[in-house]
Amino acid sequence: MQSRLRVQGHPIQPMLVTFPLGLFVSATVFDLTDVAGGPTFLGEVGYWTGVAALFAAAMTAVAGMVDLWDVPVDRTRRTAIAFNLVNAAMAGLFLVTCLVRAHSPHRGATVAILATELVALTAGGVGVRLGARLMRQFDAGRAETGNLDALAGGTVEVARPRP
């Protein structure tokens, strides 16, 4: 399987996945601090960090759907679909928490919101495991050239995958 969206020959989606995951974890840490009695502004920081993570997750999902288009129907496709669904579930749970908080005056976290975020991060952990499996399957089907000639071309490619 060859990714359609690449930078210097490397697939873009695995690079993008780190942004929403890191932002979701950061939002949860801010909310945990808010619930534990920290400064109240940390709840609002957690809210806006979650909003930024949702935008990053949307961009990652688009890249995932473009890559999924050319995945052959086999174990790799099932893993890719499961990976995208688990990450969508995580983003959906964070979307719910952001929508609940959008109408509160200081957008602080509650214990229920924090619990929902922890469940979402658990789903994210499953997504990380699926993503690692997907990358192993991707790398198994990819031939490495081992030279620097691949770096001489353009930095961003959108190409049809090789069979």
Buried (B, 14 or more C-beta within 10 A) or exposed (E): BBBBBBEEBEBBBBEBBEBBBEBBBBBBBBBBBBBEEEEEEBBBBBBBBBBBBBEBBEBBBEBBEBBBEBBEEEEBBEBBBBBBEBBBBBBEBBBBBBEBBEEBEEBBBBEEBBEBBEEBBEBBEBBBEBBEBBBEBBEEEEEEEEEEEEEEEEEEBEEEBEE
